[in-house]
């Protein structure tokens, strides 16, 4: 049976979206593996289902390209907001979206009747190791020198609804991410695997990063990763709290602000194309 899909992207973090408000999608994990292939499928970083919710305006479920279900994606949730508004599912410009990491609030920026960008309340960063999780002793893992990927590396670990390991250093363009990324993702100290951000401090409140996402590999952008990098930069004294932090990713820029209570992220949301497919 053919199903309508929508290919959408937030600064290059692209997913295949299915409207499941009326009809569920059977076996979404298998669909994610099949459809995410950029040669034999539609191509994308995974599949996102837009589902009904009893506690919010809608529910987002996301599946990575390897079929594993993720808890949260900051770039994908902006596109969920765009779909709901642009296709007449709601006329609200402030939306509540349920995720496996909790309910997130979106503030939609509408131009010419269409959502151009969105600001997301991503929730407070979590630095307690047992809640990330990371199996290292002691308190917060901030600039902690650790044996990983065959060497001693300073890491800062934080959860933005999913686990992140932030490494500050030189320009990440010189990193062999295809080699190093899986070593971080599957390191023994991360029982649920981990997303890894390799971050260069361009200037105060300005970061450049590449990201290796668990289950998807290198992606052009990662919203929770940008938030994790910004939160880690504030924690390490490289950026200021309650100030706009520009995060340059391969797919474009995000603006992140860490307040005393939460982290806000602002970025674009765009429809690429739509069509029909046999999931």
Phi and psi in degrees as a GROMACS rama.xvg file:
@    title "Ramachandran Plot"
@    xaxis  label "Phi"
@    yaxis  label "Psi"
@TYPE xy
-75.0525  141.416  UNK-2
-125.772  140.534  UNK-3
-69.9355  136.414  UNK-4
-130.143  161.37  UNK-5
-131.102  118.943  UNK-6
-89.268  119.063  UNK-7
-132.541  157.024  UNK-8
-145.006  147.253  UNK-9
-121.124  107.743  UNK-10
41.0311  46.943  UNK-11
91.6224  -9.00105  UNK-12
-83.5458  96.6737  UNK-13
-106.147  135.806  UNK-14
-132.614  162.18  UNK-15
-102.654  118.993  UNK-16
-104.825  137.128  UNK-17
-122.594  132.668  UNK-18
-79.9575  109.066  UNK-19
-112.763  23.0409  UNK-20
-65.6792  -31.8259  UNK-21
-112.176  -30.7059  UNK-22
-135.902  122.332  UNK-23
-70.5899  161.99  UNK-24
-102.147  122.455  UNK-25
-72.8305  138.691  UNK-26
48.7597  62.0829  UNK-27
-64.6627  -27.3758  UNK-28
-64.2018  -45.5926  UNK-29
-66.1948  -37.2074  UNK-30
-63.0438  -38.5378  UNK-31
-62.853  -43.8814  UNK-32
-63.2618  -45.6839  UNK-33
-69.0975  -47.5679  UNK-34
-82.4464  -23.1723  UNK-35
-74.3604  -18.9478  UNK-36
-59.3568  126.66  UNK-37
-83.0848  -2.12748  UNK-38
-112.892  -37.2605  UNK-39
-111.715  0.191021  UNK-40
-129.171  -156.908  UNK-41
-73.7559  -41.2745  UNK-42
99.1171  127.786  UNK-43
170.734  176.883  UNK-44
-85.6999  -1.65369  UNK-45
154.587  -166.683  UNK-46
-122.764  138.832  UNK-47
-122.282  130.979  UNK-48
-104.138  131.821  UNK-49
-102.822  108.482  UNK-50
-119.264  162.27  UNK-51
-69.7886  156.204  UNK-52
-138.282  143.994  UNK-53
-88.9601  -10.6938  UNK-54
-122.587  -1.60429  UNK-55
-148.949  -178.48  UNK-56
-70.4557  -28.8585  UNK-57
-164.144  169.276  UNK-58
-121.915  137.37  UNK-59
-107.839  126.834  UNK-60
-117.573  133.262  UNK-61
-126.318  140.293  UNK-62
-124.999  127.281  UNK-63
-70.4632  171.27  UNK-64
-63.3381  -21.9883  UNK-65
-91.0699  3.42234  UNK-66
94.7618  -11.049  UNK-67
-73.3066  145.557  UNK-68
-89.0593  127.087  UNK-69
-92.4061  160.334  UNK-70
-89.1035  -32.792  UNK-71
-160.304  144.966  UNK-72
-145.67  115.487  UNK-73
-67.2207  -33.6112  UNK-74
-75.3575  -38.5346  UNK-75
-67.5064  -37.7657  UNK-76
-67.6472  -29.6467  UNK-77
-64.9364  -38.6224  UNK-78
-69.8561  -32.6242  UNK-79
-60.801  -44.4578  UNK-80
-60.8305  -41.4749  UNK-81
-62.7685  -45.1303  UNK-82
-60.2706  -48.3819  UNK-83
-59.9969  -39.9515  UNK-84
-78.847  -50.2977  UNK-85
-64.5109  -31.449  UNK-86
-101.434  19.3966  UNK-87
73.2816  20.9141  UNK-88
-79.5433  -19.1395  UNK-89
-156.487  157.062  UNK-90
-112.614  8.20346  UNK-91
-75.5419  145.063  UNK-92
-105.005  -4.00569  UNK-93
-122.645  119.438  UNK-94
-122.606  148.994  UNK-95
-107.555  125.664  UNK-96
-121.134  125.144  UNK-97
-81.2541  135.382  UNK-98
-134.083  173.262  UNK-99
-67.778  -14.4499  UNK-100
-98.0263  7.37795  UNK-101
114.371  -177.51  UNK-102
-87.3333  130.56  UNK-103
-114.86  146.275  UNK-104
-103.044  132.109  UNK-105
-113.266  138.408  UNK-106
-115.777  110.908  UNK-107
-87.1944  135.78  UNK-108
-101.487  109.206  UNK-109
-104.839  130.023  UNK-110
-131.538  126.294  UNK-111
60.6131  31.3874  UNK-112
83.7219  0.290935  UNK-113
-124.682  149.189  UNK-114
-74.2699  123.093  UNK-115
-95.1032  -40.7202  UNK-116
-154.024  174.311  UNK-117
-150.408  148.914  UNK-118
-106.843  132.249  UNK-119
-119.11  130.248  UNK-120
-81.702  105.165  UNK-121
-87.5108  -5.06615  UNK-122
88.7885  171.621  UNK-123
-77.4495  141.49  UNK-124
-68.6929  144.498  UNK-125
-112.819  117.113  UNK-126
-105.444  -5.01259  UNK-127
-71.2776  122.869  UNK-128
-53.4009  -40.3944  UNK-129
-69.6479  -17.2614  UNK-130
-99.6389  1.12083  UNK-131
-84.2855  -52.1749  UNK-132
-98.7448  153.585  UNK-133
-143.175  129.768  UNK-134
-94.1424  64.7787  UNK-135
-119.051  145.332  UNK-136
-73.0761  162.685  UNK-137
90.7717  -169.208  UNK-138
-83.7015  -141.145  UNK-139
-54.9954  141.502  UNK-140
-94.4925  88.2889  UNK-141
-125.396  118.755  UNK-142
50.7413  41.2965  UNK-143
-89.6266  122.593  UNK-144
-75.7407  125.889  UNK-145
-140.551  147.735  UNK-146
-79.6428  114.729  UNK-147
-158.829  145.783  UNK-148
53.465  36.8264  UNK-149
79.7667  14.4261  UNK-150
-159.879  178.553  UNK-151
-93.1303  121.911  UNK-152
-132.946  138.901  UNK-153
-83.5337  122.977  UNK-154
-124.872  151.035  UNK-155
-124.16  125.195  UNK-156
-110.842  136.769  UNK-157
-154.247  148.547  UNK-158
-109.03  135.065  UNK-159
-117.397  44.2299  UNK-160
93.6158  -13.3864  UNK-161
-148.111  158.059  UNK-162
-78.8805  138.044  UNK-163
-134.619  143.898  UNK-164
-122.199  118.411  UNK-165
-106.613  128.832  UNK-166
-120.501  116.775  UNK-167
-91.6891  137.406  UNK-168
-174.775  -151.16  UNK-169
-75.6944  -178.494  UNK-170
-51.7205  120.553  UNK-171
-69.939  -8.48847  UNK-172
-61.4159  -23.1746  UNK-173
-86.9324  1.07208  UNK-174
-86.7357  136.875  UNK-175
-81.9561  82.6535  UNK-176
-68.6238  -30.471  UNK-177
-63.1863  -27.1181  UNK-178
-90.1911  -48.2264  UNK-179
-77.3643  -37.3385  UNK-180
-53.948  -51.7975  UNK-181
-63.3947  -29.0747  UNK-182
-66.6536  -38.4247  UNK-183
-71.5579  -47.8507  UNK-184
-54.6132  -40.2923  UNK-185
-105.802  14.7905  UNK-186
-62.1743  146.449  UNK-187
-60.4025  -26.4086  UNK-188
-75.6048  -7.42865  UNK-189
-113.867  92.6307  UNK-190
-63.3195  -24.7934  UNK-191
-106.584  19.5195  UNK-192
64.5726  -179.378  UNK-193
-155.69  150.594  UNK-194
-88.4718  141.313  UNK-195
-126.232  130.691  UNK-196
-111.802  125.619  UNK-197
-104.269  113.972  UNK-198
-123.683  134.268  UNK-199
-112.036  132.642  UNK-200
-82.2411  102.868  UNK-201
-71.7956  -44.965  UNK-202
-162.843  172.895  UNK-203
-60.6285  130.978  UNK-204
66.6704  23.8226  UNK-205
-142.319  121.289  UNK-206
-124.363  149.453  UNK-207
-122.328  132.655  UNK-208
-145.836  153.884  UNK-209
-118.171  151.236  UNK-210
-131.776  138.68  UNK-211
-111.683  113.756  UNK-212
-96.9082  134.163  UNK-213
-62.1098  131.997  UNK-214
86.5728  -13.0292  UNK-215
-129.887  -18.7608  UNK-216
82.4818  -156.16  UNK-217
-71.5031  133.168  UNK-218
-121.315  160.614  UNK-219
-69.7172  -20.9471  UNK-220
-161.399  157.171  UNK-221
-149.917  114.94  UNK-222
-67.5872  -48.0556  UNK-223
-64.7482  -32.1818  UNK-224
-66.2608  -40.3568  UNK-225
-64.4603  -39.5423  UNK-226
-66.7486  -40.9284  UNK-227
-62.9867  -42.0194  UNK-228
-64.0828  -42.427  UNK-229
-66.7656  -43.3073  UNK-230
-62.5396  -40.7693  UNK-231
-66.4465  -36.3287  UNK-232
-64.8541  -41.0098  UNK-233
-64.1198  -43.7847  UNK-234
-62.2387  -33.7968  UNK-235
-89.5329  -2.53417  UNK-236
83.9219  15.0437  UNK-237
-90.0165  -12.9323  UNK-238
-146.286  164.142  UNK-239
-99.3203  141.23  UNK-240
-69.2881  154.544  UNK-241
54.1494  37.2323  UNK-242
-135.667  152.858  UNK-243
-69.5769  127.603  UNK-244
-114.562  121.138  UNK-245
-86.6478  125.436  UNK-246
-115.576  114.977  UNK-247
-90.0705  120.36  UNK-248
-116.713  170.073  UNK-249
-61.1498  -29.7414  UNK-250
-91.2644  -8.20179  UNK-251
146.354  -163.879  UNK-252
-112.165  145.663  UNK-253
-121.443  150.259  UNK-254
-110.588  122.719  UNK-255
-121.811  139.891  UNK-256
-133.747  121.676  UNK-257
-99.6712  116.939  UNK-258
-99.7836  -176.279  UNK-259
-68.4574  -23.2228  UNK-260
-106.174  -29.1733  UNK-261
-156.888  -175.233  UNK-262
-126.837  128.301  UNK-263
-105.443  141.482  UNK-264
-131.891  133.574  UNK-265
-124.417  134.257  UNK-266
-168.018  173.522  UNK-267
-75.9893  163.953  UNK-268
-143.091  130.154  UNK-269
-140.391  140.391  UNK-270
-86.4129  128.955  UNK-271
-92.8082  -55.028  UNK-272
-166.291  168.199  UNK-273
-132.793  164.83  UNK-274
-175.847  -164.011  UNK-275
-126.154  146.379  UNK-276
-150.437  154.786  UNK-277
-91.6777  103.887  UNK-278
